[in-house]
Amino acid sequence: RKDFLGLYDASAEEIREILETAVAMKDILTRTVKKVPTLRGKTVINLFYEPSTRTKFSFNLAAKRLSADVMSISKSGSSIAKGESLLDTAKTMEVMGADVVVIRHSAPGAAQFLAENISASVLNAGDGAHAHPTQALLDIYSIKEKLGDIEGLNVLIVGDIAHSRVARSNIWGLNKLGAQVSVAGPQTLLPREIEKMGVKVYNDLDKALENVDVVNILRIQMERQESGLFPSIREYREIYGMNKERLQRIGKKAVIMHPGPMNRGIEIESSVADSSQSVITEQVKNGVAIRMALLYLLAGREVDNENLN
Ligand code: CP
């Protein structure tokens, strides 16, 4: 594969390979010297048209842990602010020697467009409401680490499914690995195509929470609500907010997840986010290992082969 754009066209075997590679990468991160020479001489560019803390910094760190040269570009402070197109920006990076371009963009399909038009590898770090494959992979990795085999697990995704690339990518990946995925949220925040996505759909969160192994709580994406949030924030918190009472009801073995950034006190109470059942901080840690795995699989194998010859 030249590029990694989403889990929609990844096989279960490919997903398993990435997860297994991430185990080896996580082992590197536990060492005293957390750096290997695997991508020495390679250049990774982080091209972020949307804000990011976790994804951008973990791609940065992942590339550095593998000894690649890494640079980050965002809208402000670059010629993107002067109106330079996505393609011209990426081609500029490419002629300066980029081997991998990591892109986050508000337009669905932006990563695919780049992949079709530059020869460097393209890694999708989130394109509009379409896909966020590295987030889903780190979520799946975190579930596996806590509960073992994904097959047969009941995973519930709660909240703003309509605007969520995280939800779509989790659904694609988890379905391929044999989990039973459910979604819960107000009808106004469910996408029209939800019935065709291979998930159980609930409007009643309390019903959806019966027999769950994992509850993945999504951020309400205020910036993507075209005509304001309906129901209101107060109503949403009451009807769909994950609180202490709901946590007690799902049992001690169920795992709580959130991709971040969190709206504490809206979709998730602090008592839930910081509870012993929460793996939210592990998700962030695992993000570095997953991104190291993908950078290695896209750009490191070639280095291995060169070294062998
Ligand atoms: N989960 C996630 O993508 O977070 P950032 O927007 O901070 O990268």
Boltz pocket constraint, residues with backbone or C-beta under 6 A from the ligand:
constraints:
  - pocket:
      binder: B
      contacts: [[A, 51], [A, 52], [A, 53], [A, 54], [A, 55], [A, 56], [A, 125], [A, 126], [A, 135], [A, 259], [A, 260], [A, 261]]
      max_distance: 6.0
